[in-house]
Amino acid sequence: MFNTLKAFDAQTASNYINPYAVDVIRAKRRDLIYGISNTKDLLDLLVTEGAMTAAKRSIVLTIRTRKDQNCRVLDILEARGERACRKFFHPCLMLAEPDLYERIKTYVGGVNEHMQDARRQLIGYLLEKDQEGVDKIRERTVTQKTRTLFATKGSSLEKEDVSTLPLFKPEDLKTAQSKAEHLIHTIATDGEVGLLEELLGDSDINIVNSSHETLLHLAAEHGHLSTIELLIRKGARLDLQDNKGHTALHRAASRGHSDIVRALIQSGAPIYTLDLQGKTPVHLAAENGHLNSVKLLVKEEARQPESHIQDIFLHMASIEDNWRLAEMLLQSGAAVDATNSHKKTALFYAVSHNNEETLSVLLNAGAKVDYDVLNEAIKLKEESTLRLLLDKVRGAPSEEALSCALFSAVRQNRDGVVTVLIDSGANVNMPDKQGYTPLLLSAELGHTEVFRVLVAKQAKLDATLSNLSSALHLAVHSGSVPIAQTLLEKGLDPNITGPKVQTPLHLAAQYNSQELVDLLLRFEAQVNAVAQDGLTPLHIASQQGHAGTVIQLLQGKADQGIRDRLGRTALHWAVSSQGASRVVDLLLSAKANPNTSDNEKKTALHLAAMEGNVDAVTSLLSQKAKGGAKDMDGSTALHYAAAGGHTSVVSALLQLLNNKGIEERNAWRKTPLHVAAEKGHDSVAAQLLEAGAKINSTDHSKDTPLHCAARGGHQEVVMRLVNWGRAEHMGRQKKANLRATNNVGKTPLQLAQSGDSAEHEDAAALLMRKMFLIK
């Protein structure tokens, strides 16, 4: 039963029979949004009354415009429910916006006129809150309204002693007030300014009738200029709207009372207010053929500061496709190329809404066709609109505007638009600020349809960017086989060089575009072309690990022995790439020399060990790569694997080389064990020791591996070395010499003590315990 009653209450509230505060906010939302001017004060009051949190207040104040701030306030209040909405009206709105509060209260009182239980509605709430103030003014109100009720034309009632008149009973007060207000509105309608001034006295100048018409509305409707002037002098509000959303200016404009339109405008009447049908005063003046009123409104608009303009009349007409209004506005002196706060013209909006009739009116009036306008037509794929713009424009669009539009059409792949623009005079070969021609841009973007149009319109195929990238380079970069094929069929050199002397085949190899590699090779691209850094397409494909492309290039007779500027072959680059084991095998199967050295005398095995590429190491050794080969620093592959901590590579090298090379020394006479200790690789040190590495070997500074580990503070390696000991074949025990000194007389302990890290301290403590210097 309760839910049924609740549903009934909600339904009646939506029909304004039972207006709760939240319903009133929804019904009068527009009035509140545009009527609240002291938003900050209102927010402070809402926070004080607990109707809004301080955090929400801060968020609202970050919003740029007052209109949007007010919208957000109302949204928050509706979400918080009835109690917050009631607090909003009283006391917050009453204190921040007293005039607006009185208008809302008048409206709510009218809605609740037939309700029996006023306490449940907003008016009951407001009346309870205002009761003390009502009691104080009741006597004065009765006396004043009694005088007004019985006053007639020529009456001398005002000369009588009003105190002798009987007071109305409370139940008669409402009837007396209603009749008095009706009489005042009638006099305003008749335009009897003298009598109106006499009767107004201290009455509310903005009092409304049942249609929410003020005295100003009625005087404007009936063309009473002197009455308008009186009401304005007495402070009548110019922005109040009746139940159709009309202001007094709407009424005067629709009737063609140009003298009143002028008076209202000069007094500051808002010219952009929309009625309930979304029409401004100028709409109504134009609809009724009142040209003089239109001219006055257009003239006033021209005087408005840009910051005060919500939107321009001509823009509204363009958006609505109201071509008759547009014609009258232009006839009345509206500037055809005026821009709004978004720097857009009316023509732009006519195009964006595809309103061809208004578009024609604007073009016939000489509207400027700029890049924004053309680009909008392009974005909307409106070729007919674009043709209309280009055909009807007075004076051809600038070359710059056409060029910008052409590039925009290319970016959006609008082939039909490109045709229209070129036919209308756009330069097919004009470069933009970055040096792109339309054809180069279409190639880079892979826009095949546009590219074909440009070729048909005689675009230059050999144009290049400032870095020498050709259309063919850009087509390969975008992966567009059709564009690349068209260029090659049209005779563009497949070996044309671009940035860093790279050919299109270099790029195809880099991007692993096998279809493009095949296409370029069929058109006789040089498979061994050398770029600025000495790299061939095979180098690049091997470096990237592109096995399929490597196969294509090898089938195309690529020379895998060519060395780049670093002296490296394709095999060097393949082993340097993790995951390129298939490419390594392909190159070795094609008889690549595994022992070719680069400029630093590094073989492919050196590089594979350096990268920790165990698969490549295994493949190279299986193809007779020299495991003991040394580079220019005397380092072997085992040195590099030990330095990198690559245990799997170290294990493979030791196994496949039968532990040979374990004592090889580099230019600094360091063994692989020295290097592993120096870098702190404990697992590698263990592998080498197990394989028989000499624990006390010395380098050119007479450092042992223990010296190297202690100097680096590598505690784990130090522990490994000091705890190492195993029986040799001849029965001798081999252990690390803890007291060995290097060429400057330092022991491992002294080197550890010279370090300043916690690891050095731990290593020193370990050595001291082993030397029985501490417990």
C-alpha distance (Angstrom), angle and dihedral (degrees) to the residues before:
residue distance angle dihedral
M1 . . .
F2 3.81 . .
N3 3.82 92.2 .
T4 3.82 90.6 50.2
L5 3.79 91.4 53.4
K6 3.78 90.8 45.9
A7 3.80 91.4 52.3
F8 3.81 89.8 48.2
D9 3.81 90.5 51.8
A10 3.80 91.1 50.5
Q11 3.80 91.8 49.9
T12 3.79 94.3 49.0
A13 3.81 90.5 46.3
S14 3.80 90.5 56.0
N15 3.82 88.7 55.0
Y16 3.82 92.1 51.8
I17 3.81 91.5 -113.6
N18 3.78 92.1 113.6
P19 3.81 106.9 23.9
Y20 3.73 112.7 -167.3
A21 3.79 116.1 -172.7
V22 3.81 93.7 -97.3
D23 3.83 90.0 53.8
V24 3.80 91.3 51.2
I25 3.81 90.6 52.4
R26 3.78 89.4 53.3
A27 3.81 94.0 45.3
K28 3.81 94.9 46.8
R29 3.79 97.4 32.8
R30 3.79 94.4 123.0
D31 3.82 93.2 50.2
L32 3.80 90.6 49.0
I33 3.81 94.6 47.0
Y34 3.78 94.1 51.8
G35 3.82 97.0 30.1
I36 3.81 100.4 55.2
S37 3.80 108.3 87.1
N38 3.80 100.7 157.7
T39 3.79 95.9 62.1
K40 3.81 95.9 152.7
D41 3.82 93.1 52.1
L42 3.79 89.8 47.0
L43 3.81 91.0 51.6
D44 3.79 91.5 50.7
L45 3.80 90.1 52.7
L46 3.81 92.5 47.3
V47 3.81 90.8 53.5
T48 3.82 91.1 47.3
E49 3.83 91.2 51.0
G50 3.81 92.2 47.2
A51 3.80 93.7 -116.7
M52 3.83 91.8 120.2
T53 3.79 136.2 21.9
A54 3.79 122.6 -115.6
A55 3.80 88.8 -120.3
K56 3.80 91.6 57.4
R57 3.82 89.5 47.9
S58 3.82 90.4 55.1
I59 3.80 91.1 50.0
V60 3.81 92.7 50.2
L61 3.81 91.7 50.8
T62 3.81 90.8 57.2
I63 3.83 89.7 64.1
R64 3.79 111.4 102.8
T65 3.82 106.3 -136.8
R66 3.81 128.4 48.1
K67 3.80 90.8 -132.3
D68 3.82 91.5 57.4
Q69 3.81 90.6 43.4
N70 3.81 90.4 54.7
C71 3.83 91.1 47.4
R72 3.81 89.7 53.8
V73 3.83 92.7 47.8
L74 3.82 91.1 54.0
D75 3.83 91.5 46.8
I76 3.81 90.7 53.1
L77 3.80 92.8 47.8
E78 3.82 93.4 49.7
A79 3.79 89.6 50.4
R80 3.83 91.9 50.9
G81 3.80 92.9 54.0
E82 3.79 142.0 -132.4
R83 3.80 99.4 -36.0
A84 3.81 93.4 54.4
C85 3.82 90.6 46.0
R86 3.81 91.5 52.9
K87 3.81 91.0 49.3
F88 3.81 87.1 51.0
F89 3.82 91.4 59.7
H90 3.80 96.9 39.5
P91 2.93 123.9 57.8
C92 3.83 100.5 -10.0
L93 3.82 102.7 54.1
M94 3.81 91.0 34.9
L95 3.82 90.9 58.0
A96 3.82 99.0 37.2
E97 3.83 99.5 38.9
P98 3.85 109.6 15.9
D99 3.83 95.4 170.2
L100 3.77 93.2 49.8
Y101 3.81 89.6 45.5
E102 3.82 91.7 55.2
R103 3.80 91.2 50.1
I104 3.77 91.6 50.8
K105 3.79 91.2 47.4
T106 3.82 90.6 50.8
Y107 3.79 89.7 51.1
V108 3.79 93.0 48.1
G109 3.81 91.0 48.1
G110 3.79 89.8 55.8
V111 3.78 92.9 48.9
N112 3.80 91.4 50.9
E113 3.80 95.1 46.1
H114 3.81 94.6 111.3
M115 3.78 98.5 38.4
Q116 3.81 119.8 112.7
D117 3.79 98.6 -160.8
A118 3.80 105.1 50.3
R119 3.79 93.6 168.2
R120 3.77 91.8 75.3
Q121 3.79 93.5 55.2
L122 3.77 132.4 69.2
I123 3.82 94.3 -104.5
G124 3.79 90.2 58.7
Y125 3.78 89.8 51.3
L126 3.80 92.7 49.0
L127 3.81 93.6 45.3
E128 3.79 90.8 52.0
K129 3.80 90.4 50.7
D130 3.80 92.1 47.1
Q131 3.82 96.4 41.0
E132 3.76 96.7 108.1
G133 3.80 92.3 52.5
V134 3.85 91.9 45.6
D135 3.80 91.9 54.1
K136 3.79 91.2 53.5
I137 3.82 96.0 53.4
R138 3.81 99.0 35.8
E139 3.82 95.5 94.5
R140 3.80 93.6 47.7
T141 3.81 91.4 46.5
V142 3.83 93.3 51.8
T143 3.78 92.7 51.4
Q144 3.81 94.9 46.5
K145 3.79 95.6 45.5
T146 3.81 91.1 47.5
R147 3.77 89.8 57.6
T148 3.80 91.1 48.4
L149 3.79 94.2 47.7
F150 3.81 95.7 55.7
A151 3.79 97.6 37.0
T152 3.83 113.4 111.6
K153 3.78 135.0 173.1
G154 3.82 108.1 -65.1
S155 3.84 93.0 5.1
S156 3.79 120.2 148.5
L157 3.76 95.1 -156.6
E158 3.75 91.0 119.2
K159 3.81 88.7 66.3
E160 3.79 92.5 59.7
D161 3.73 125.8 92.0
V162 3.78 101.3 -98.7
S163 3.74 91.6 -164.0
T164 3.83 88.3 74.6
L165 3.82 92.3 61.2
P166 3.78 116.0 98.4
L167 3.81 115.8 -108.1
F168 3.77 116.4 -115.8
K169 3.71 118.8 -112.9
P170 3.81 112.7 -110.4
E171 3.81 90.8 -106.3
D172 3.83 90.1 55.7
L173 3.80 95.1 51.3
K174 3.77 96.1 82.1
T175 3.81 92.9 50.9
A176 3.81 91.4 48.8
Q177 3.79 92.2 50.2
S178 3.79 92.8 47.8
K179 3.80 93.5 52.0
A180 3.80 92.8 46.2
E181 3.79 92.3 50.8
H182 3.79 91.2 47.6
L183 3.81 89.7 52.5
I184 3.81 92.8 52.0
H185 3.81 91.8 49.3
T186 3.81 89.8 49.7
I187 3.80 91.7 52.8
A188 3.83 90.5 48.7
T189 3.82 88.8 51.4
D190 3.79 90.7 51.2
G191 3.78 91.8 48.1
E192 3.80 96.2 -129.6
V193 3.77 93.9 154.4
G194 3.81 97.5 177.0
L195 3.77 94.6 54.2
L196 3.79 91.3 42.2
E197 3.80 92.0 53.5
E198 3.82 89.7 48.2
L199 3.80 94.0 50.6
L200 3.79 99.2 41.5
G201 3.80 95.5 69.7
D202 3.81 106.8 147.0
S203 3.81 94.2 -19.7
D204 3.79 121.1 131.3
I205 3.80 104.8 -84.0
N206 3.83 89.9 -155.2
I207 3.81 96.4 52.6
V208 3.84 112.7 146.2
N209 3.78 133.5 -149.6
S210 3.79 127.8 -138.9
S211 3.83 90.4 -73.7
H212 3.81 90.3 51.4
E213 3.78 89.7 -111.2
T214 3.77 117.1 152.3
L215 3.79 124.5 -150.1
L216 3.81 86.5 -102.0
H217 3.81 91.0 57.3
L218 3.80 92.0 53.3
A219 3.78 95.5 45.4
A220 3.81 90.9 48.9
E221 3.79 92.0 47.6
H222 3.79 92.6 53.2
G223 3.80 97.5 39.6
H224 3.80 100.6 -114.5
L225 3.81 102.6 156.5
S226 3.82 96.0 175.6
T227 3.79 90.2 52.0
I228 3.81 89.9 49.5
E229 3.79 90.5 52.1
L230 3.84 91.3 49.3
L231 3.78 92.9 50.0
I232 3.80 92.6 47.0
R233 3.81 90.6 50.5
K234 3.79 89.7 51.9
G235 3.81 90.8 53.0
A236 3.80 104.2 -98.9
R237 3.78 111.5 176.3
L238 3.78 113.7 -113.2
D239 3.80 98.0 -160.0
L240 3.81 101.5 58.4
Q241 3.81 115.7 122.0
D242 3.78 129.3 -150.0
N243 3.79 125.4 -138.3
K244 3.83 89.4 -75.3
G245 3.77 92.6 50.8
H246 3.81 93.1 -107.5
T247 3.79 122.4 146.5
A248 3.79 121.7 -156.6
L249 3.82 87.0 -96.6
H250 3.81 90.1 56.9
R251 3.81 88.9 53.3
A252 3.81 95.0 48.1
A253 3.82 93.7 44.3
S254 3.80 94.1 48.9
R255 3.83 89.8 51.9
G256 3.78 94.2 44.2
H257 3.80 95.0 -120.9
S258 3.78 92.6 155.8
D259 3.83 94.8 174.5
I260 3.80 89.5 56.8
V261 3.81 91.0 43.2
R262 3.81 87.1 55.1
A263 3.81 93.6 47.1
L264 3.81 92.8 48.9
I265 3.80 92.7 47.0
Q266 3.80 92.3 48.7
S267 3.79 89.1 51.8
G268 3.79 91.4 53.9
A269 3.79 104.1 -96.9
P270 3.84 110.3 170.7
I271 3.82 110.2 -107.8
Y272 3.82 98.8 -166.4
T273 3.83 100.4 54.9
L274 3.80 111.4 131.8
D275 3.79 122.5 -140.7
L276 3.79 123.2 -143.9
Q277 3.81 89.7 -79.6
G278 3.79 92.0 52.1
K279 3.81 95.0 -105.9
T280 3.78 129.2 139.2
P281 3.83 124.6 -150.3
V282 3.80 90.1 -95.1
H283 3.82 90.2 57.8
L284 3.79 90.8 56.2
A285 3.81 93.5 44.4
A286 3.80 91.2 51.2
E287 3.81 94.3 44.7
N288 3.79 89.5 55.8
G289 3.80 94.6 43.6
H290 3.80 96.8 -114.0
L291 3.80 98.8 151.9
N292 3.81 95.8 172.4
S293 3.78 91.7 56.1
V294 3.81 90.0 47.7
K295 3.81 90.0 52.0
L296 3.79 91.9 51.2
L297 3.81 91.5 51.0
V298 3.81 92.7 46.2
K299 3.80 90.3 49.5
E300 3.79 90.7 50.4
E301 3.79 91.0 48.7
A302 3.80 89.7 55.3
R303 3.81 89.0 56.9
Q304 3.79 94.6 50.1
P305 3.83 116.2 108.6
E306 3.78 109.6 -113.6
S307 3.81 90.9 -120.7
H308 3.85 89.8 60.5
I309 3.79 96.4 50.2
Q310 3.80 113.0 103.2
D311 3.79 89.8 -175.1
I312 3.78 136.8 -31.1
F313 3.81 121.2 -100.0
L314 3.80 91.6 -126.1
H315 3.81 90.9 51.1
M316 3.82 89.9 52.6
A317 3.79 90.6 51.7
S318 3.82 90.1 49.7
I319 3.78 93.4 50.4
E320 3.81 91.8 47.6
D321 3.83 93.1 42.4
N322 3.80 86.6 -125.8
W323 3.78 94.5 157.2
R324 3.81 94.0 169.8
L325 3.78 90.5 57.1
A326 3.80 89.3 46.0
E327 3.81 90.3 53.0
M328 3.80 92.8 49.6
L329 3.81 92.0 46.2
L330 3.78 91.4 51.7
Q331 3.79 90.4 45.2
S332 3.81 87.9 52.2
G333 3.79 93.0 54.8
A334 3.82 104.4 -90.1
A335 3.82 111.1 159.5
V336 3.80 107.5 -113.1
D337 3.81 94.0 -151.5
A338 3.81 98.7 41.5
T339 3.80 113.1 137.7
N340 3.78 128.6 -143.8
S341 3.79 128.5 -139.6
H342 3.81 88.8 -74.1
K343 3.83 90.0 55.9
K344 3.81 90.5 -115.4
T345 3.80 126.6 136.2
A346 3.80 127.9 -137.7
L347 3.81 88.3 -107.6
F348 3.79 89.6 60.1
Y349 3.82 91.2 57.2
A350 3.78 93.0 44.9
V351 3.81 87.8 55.4
S352 3.80 95.6 42.6
H353 3.83 90.4 53.3
N354 3.82 92.4 40.6
N355 3.82 90.5 -124.8
E356 3.80 100.1 161.6
E357 3.81 98.6 177.3
T358 3.78 93.6 56.1
L359 3.80 88.5 39.9
S360 3.80 89.7 59.3
V361 3.81 92.1 48.1
L362 3.81 91.2 52.3
L363 3.80 93.8 45.8
N364 3.80 91.2 48.6
A365 3.80 87.2 53.2
G366 3.80 90.1 56.2
A367 3.82 100.7 -100.1
K368 3.79 112.0 -179.4
V369 3.81 116.0 -112.2
D370 3.81 104.3 -145.0
Y371 3.79 133.1 169.4
D372 3.83 94.0 -88.5
V373 3.79 90.7 56.2
L374 3.80 94.5 46.4
N375 3.79 92.5 45.3
E376 3.80 91.6 51.2
A377 3.81 90.1 55.1
I378 3.81 89.1 48.8
K379 3.81 93.3 50.1
L380 3.79 91.4 51.8
K381 3.83 92.3 49.3
E382 3.80 88.5 -125.6
E383 3.79 103.0 152.5
S384 3.80 91.8 165.4
T385 3.79 90.2 54.6
L386 3.78 90.5 47.3
R387 3.80 91.9 51.6
L388 3.79 89.6 48.9
L389 3.79 90.3 51.9
L390 3.78 92.9 49.9
D391 3.81 95.8 40.9
K392 3.79 99.6 47.4
V393 3.77 100.9 36.1
R394 3.78 113.5 117.3
G395 3.77 103.9 -126.5
A396 3.80 118.5 6.0
P397 3.81 118.0 -79.9
S398 3.79 113.1 -98.9
E399 3.77 118.2 -86.0
E400 3.80 88.6 -117.5
A401 3.82 92.7 53.4
L402 3.81 91.9 49.2
S403 3.80 91.5 46.6
C404 3.82 93.0 49.6
A405 3.79 89.5 48.0
L406 3.80 90.9 50.4
F407 3.80 92.2 53.3
S408 3.80 89.8 47.5
A409 3.81 90.2 52.7
V410 3.82 90.3 49.5
R411 3.81 91.5 51.4
Q412 3.78 90.5 51.1
N413 3.82 92.3 44.7
R414 3.83 92.5 -124.0
D415 3.79 100.6 159.1
G416 3.82 94.4 174.8
V417 3.79 91.3 51.5
V418 3.80 90.7 48.8
T419 3.81 88.8 55.6
V420 3.82 91.9 50.1
L421 3.81 93.0 48.8
I422 3.79 95.3 48.1
D423 3.80 90.9 46.4
S424 3.81 87.3 52.1
G425 3.79 93.2 55.0
A426 3.80 107.6 -83.9
N427 3.82 110.5 151.6
V428 3.80 106.4 -115.8
N429 3.83 92.5 -157.3
M430 3.81 102.1 40.5
P431 3.82 109.9 125.9
D432 3.79 122.9 -137.8
K433 3.81 125.1 -131.6
Q434 3.82 91.3 -79.8
G435 3.79 91.8 52.2
Y436 3.80 96.8 -106.5
T437 3.77 119.4 141.3
P438 3.81 116.4 -153.8
L439 3.83 88.8 -103.0
L440 3.82 93.5 51.5
L441 3.79 90.4 48.9
S442 3.81 92.8 49.4
A443 3.82 89.9 50.0
E444 3.80 92.5 50.9
L445 3.80 92.1 48.0
G446 3.81 93.3 43.6
H447 3.81 92.2 -126.6
T448 3.78 98.5 159.8
E449 3.83 99.2 178.8
V450 3.79 93.8 52.6
F451 3.80 91.0 43.0
R452 3.82 91.3 56.7
V453 3.81 91.3 50.3
L454 3.81 90.6 51.1
V455 3.80 92.0 49.3
A456 3.81 89.9 50.0
K457 3.83 88.9 50.4
Q458 3.82 90.4 56.9
A459 3.79 99.4 -102.9
K460 3.82 112.4 174.7
L461 3.79 110.2 -100.3
D462 3.81 96.4 -164.5
A463 3.81 97.1 57.2
T464 3.81 114.7 127.6
L465 3.77 138.4 -167.4
S466 3.80 121.5 -112.5
N467 3.83 89.2 -94.0
L468 3.84 88.3 55.0
S469 3.80 95.3 -108.0
S470 3.80 107.2 155.1
A471 3.79 128.9 -153.6
L472 3.82 87.3 -100.0
H473 3.82 91.9 54.7
L474 3.80 90.0 49.2
A475 3.81 92.6 47.1
V476 3.81 90.2 52.6
H477 3.80 89.5 47.4
S478 3.82 90.3 54.4
G479 3.80 91.4 43.3
S480 3.80 92.9 -123.3
V481 3.79 108.3 155.8
P482 3.86 94.7 178.3
I483 3.82 92.7 54.3
A484 3.81 92.6 45.3
Q485 3.80 91.0 48.4
T486 3.81 92.3 49.6
L487 3.82 90.9 51.1
L488 3.80 92.3 49.2
E489 3.80 92.4 46.1
K490 3.81 88.9 50.5
G491 3.80 88.5 56.8
L492 3.78 104.7 -99.9
D493 3.83 110.1 158.2
P494 3.84 109.2 -102.6
N495 3.83 88.8 -152.0
I496 3.80 96.5 53.2
T497 3.80 108.0 141.9
G498 3.76 123.8 -129.3
P499 3.80 135.8 171.6
K500 3.84 112.3 -3.9
V501 3.82 88.3 3.2
Q502 3.80 91.2 -72.1
T503 3.79 118.3 156.8
P504 3.81 123.6 -143.8
L505 3.82 87.2 -100.8
H506 3.82 90.1 61.5
L507 3.81 89.2 55.9
A508 3.80 93.7 45.2
A509 3.82 88.9 53.0
Q510 3.80 91.3 48.3
Y511 3.80 93.2 51.3
N512 3.81 93.2 41.8
S513 3.80 90.5 -125.3
Q514 3.78 98.9 162.2
E515 3.80 93.9 177.7
L516 3.80 90.6 55.1
V517 3.82 91.8 44.7
D518 3.79 88.9 54.2
L519 3.83 91.6 46.7
L520 3.81 93.5 49.7
L521 3.81 93.3 46.8
R522 3.83 89.8 50.4
F523 3.80 88.4 54.9
E524 3.83 89.0 51.7
A525 3.78 101.1 -102.1
Q526 3.83 109.7 176.2
V527 3.78 105.4 -102.6
N528 3.83 92.9 -160.1
A529 3.82 97.5 45.0
V530 3.80 110.2 149.7
A531 3.81 121.7 -139.1
Q532 3.79 127.3 -150.9
D533 3.81 92.6 -84.1
G534 3.80 91.4 47.7
L535 3.77 94.4 -105.6
T536 3.79 121.0 143.2
P537 3.80 124.1 -157.2
L538 3.81 87.1 -99.7
H539 3.82 91.3 55.9
I540 3.81 90.2 52.7
A541 3.81 96.4 45.2
S542 3.84 90.0 47.8
Q543 3.80 91.8 48.1
Q544 3.82 90.4 52.1
G545 3.80 93.6 45.1
H546 3.83 93.3 -121.7
A547 3.80 99.6 159.0
G548 3.83 96.3 177.7
T549 3.80 92.6 52.7
V550 3.83 90.7 45.8
I551 3.80 88.9 55.9
Q552 3.82 91.3 50.3
L553 3.80 92.4 49.3
L554 3.80 93.2 46.7
Q555 3.80 89.1 50.2
G556 3.79 86.9 50.3
K557 3.84 89.0 58.7
A558 3.79 97.6 -100.5
D559 3.83 110.7 178.7
Q560 3.78 108.1 -126.7
G561 3.78 92.5 -171.0
I562 3.82 94.6 69.0
R563 3.81 111.7 115.5
D564 3.78 124.0 -149.5
R565 3.81 126.7 -140.2
L566 3.81 90.0 -75.3
G567 3.78 88.6 53.2
R568 3.79 91.8 -112.1
T569 3.77 127.0 142.0
A570 3.78 127.1 -150.0
L571 3.82 87.8 -93.0
H572 3.81 91.4 58.1
W573 3.81 89.7 54.8
A574 3.81 94.1 43.9
V575 3.84 94.4 55.0
S576 3.82 89.7 47.3
S577 3.79 90.1 61.1
Q578 3.80 118.7 81.0
G579 3.79 111.5 -133.0
A580 3.80 93.8 23.4
S581 3.81 95.4 107.6
R582 3.81 91.2 121.7
V583 3.80 90.6 55.3
V584 3.83 89.8 49.9
D585 3.79 90.2 53.0
L586 3.83 91.5 46.2
L587 3.80 91.8 53.2
L588 3.80 93.6 44.9
S589 3.80 89.8 48.6
A590 3.81 87.2 53.0
K591 3.82 88.5 57.7
A592 3.78 98.8 -100.5
N593 3.83 109.9 173.4
P594 3.84 107.0 -113.5
N595 3.83 92.1 -163.1
T596 3.80 100.0 55.8
S597 3.81 108.0 125.0
D598 3.77 128.4 -148.0
N599 3.81 128.8 -135.6
E600 3.83 90.1 -72.0
K601 3.82 91.1 47.7
K602 3.76 91.3 -109.5
T603 3.77 116.3 148.2
A604 3.77 125.5 -152.9
L605 3.82 87.4 -96.7
H606 3.82 91.0 59.3
L607 3.79 91.4 52.9
A608 3.82 94.0 44.5
A609 3.82 90.3 52.2
M610 3.79 91.3 45.8
E611 3.84 90.3 53.8
G612 3.80 93.6 43.6
N613 3.81 90.6 -119.7
V614 3.79 99.9 158.5
D615 3.83 94.6 174.6
A616 3.80 90.9 55.4
V617 3.83 91.0 46.2
T618 3.79 90.2 52.7
S619 3.81 93.0 47.3
L620 3.81 93.4 47.4
L621 3.78 94.1 48.9
S622 3.81 89.9 48.0
Q623 3.82 87.4 56.2
K624 3.80 93.2 53.1
A625 3.75 99.8 -94.9
K626 3.82 110.1 171.0
G627 3.79 106.8 -107.8
G628 3.80 93.8 -166.8
A629 3.81 96.6 49.7
K630 3.80 112.5 133.0
D631 3.77 129.0 -149.1
M632 3.80 125.7 -141.1
D633 3.84 89.7 -76.3
G634 3.79 91.4 52.3
S635 3.79 92.7 -112.1
T636 3.79 122.1 143.6
A637 3.78 127.8 -150.9
L638 3.84 87.0 -97.4
H639 3.82 90.2 58.3
Y640 3.80 90.7 54.5
A641 3.79 94.4 45.3
A642 3.83 90.1 49.8
A643 3.82 92.3 47.3
G644 3.80 90.6 51.1
G645 3.79 94.6 46.9
H646 3.82 90.6 -123.7
T647 3.81 99.6 158.7
S648 3.80 94.7 177.0
V649 3.80 91.8 54.0
V650 3.83 91.8 45.1
S651 3.79 89.2 51.1
A652 3.83 92.2 49.0
L653 3.82 92.8 48.1
L654 3.82 93.4 47.8
Q655 3.79 91.7 47.5
L656 3.80 98.2 43.7
L657 3.82 93.3 42.0
N658 3.81 94.6 42.7
N659 3.80 91.0 -121.2
K660 3.78 91.2 -58.1
G661 3.77 116.3 150.6
I662 3.77 94.1 29.9
E663 3.79 90.6 126.3
E664 3.81 97.2 38.7
R665 3.77 112.0 132.2
N666 3.77 129.2 -146.8
A667 3.80 128.1 -144.1
W668 3.83 89.5 -70.3
R669 3.81 90.8 47.7
K670 3.75 91.2 -113.3
T671 3.80 119.5 150.2
P672 3.81 122.1 -145.2
L673 3.85 86.8 -98.6
H674 3.82 90.5 57.4
V675 3.80 89.6 51.9
A676 3.82 94.2 47.5
A677 3.83 91.0 48.7
E678 3.79 92.2 45.9
K679 3.86 90.9 53.3
G680 3.83 94.2 42.5
H681 3.81 97.3 -117.3
D682 3.81 102.2 153.5
S683 3.82 97.0 176.1
V684 3.80 92.0 53.1
A685 3.84 90.6 47.0
A686 3.80 89.0 54.0
Q687 3.83 91.1 49.9
L688 3.79 92.2 51.1
L689 3.80 93.9 46.0
E690 3.79 90.5 49.9
A691 3.80 88.5 51.4
G692 3.77 90.5 54.6
A693 3.78 105.3 -94.3
K694 3.81 111.8 167.6
I695 3.76 108.1 -107.6
N696 3.82 96.4 -154.9
S697 3.80 100.8 42.4
T698 3.78 112.5 139.2
D699 3.77 129.9 -143.3
H700 3.82 128.9 -147.1
S701 3.83 89.5 -71.0
K702 3.80 91.1 47.9
D703 3.80 89.7 -112.4
T704 3.79 115.6 152.2
P705 3.82 120.1 -149.1
L706 3.84 85.7 -98.3
H707 3.82 90.3 57.7
C708 3.82 89.1 51.8
A709 3.81 93.4 49.4
A710 3.84 93.3 45.7
R711 3.80 93.2 48.4
G712 3.82 89.7 54.0
G713 3.81 93.7 45.2
H714 3.79 90.6 -122.6
Q715 3.80 98.7 160.4
E716 3.83 96.8 -179.3
V717 3.80 93.1 53.4
V718 3.82 90.6 44.9
M719 3.81 89.2 52.8
R720 3.81 90.7 46.9
L721 3.80 92.2 52.4
V722 3.83 98.9 42.8
N723 3.80 92.0 47.4
W724 3.81 93.9 45.5
G725 3.78 118.0 111.2
R726 3.75 133.7 138.5
A727 3.77 137.1 167.4
E728 3.77 111.7 -100.3
H729 3.78 123.6 -145.4
M730 3.76 90.3 -97.7
G731 3.78 93.4 52.3
R732 3.80 96.7 -107.7
Q733 3.82 120.1 134.0
K734 3.82 113.8 -124.2
K735 3.79 115.7 -154.5
A736 3.81 137.3 157.2
N737 3.80 113.2 -87.7
L738 3.80 102.7 -122.8
R739 3.81 93.5 -172.6
A740 3.82 98.0 47.1
T741 3.81 112.8 131.4
N742 3.78 127.2 -150.0
N743 3.78 128.0 -139.6
V744 3.82 91.7 -73.0
G745 3.78 93.1 47.5
K746 3.78 97.7 -105.4
T747 3.81 124.0 143.7
P748 3.83 122.5 -149.6
L749 3.84 87.9 -103.8
Q750 3.80 92.2 56.0
L751 3.80 91.2 49.5
A752 3.80 91.2 50.9
Q753 3.82 90.8 48.3
S754 3.80 91.0 52.1
G755 3.81 90.8 61.7
D756 3.80 120.2 92.0
S757 3.81 102.9 -149.6
A758 3.79 131.5 94.7
E759 3.82 88.5 -113.8
H760 3.80 90.3 57.4
E761 3.82 89.8 50.9
D762 3.81 91.3 51.0
A763 3.82 91.7 48.4
A764 3.82 90.8 48.9
A765 3.80 91.7 49.2
L766 3.81 90.4 50.9
L767 3.80 92.1 51.1
M768 3.81 92.3 47.3
R769 3.81 91.3 52.9
K770 3.81 90.7 49.1
M771 3.80 89.2 50.0
F772 3.84 90.5 48.5
L773 3.79 90.8 -119.5
I774 3.77 90.7 126.3
K775 3.77 134.4 13.7
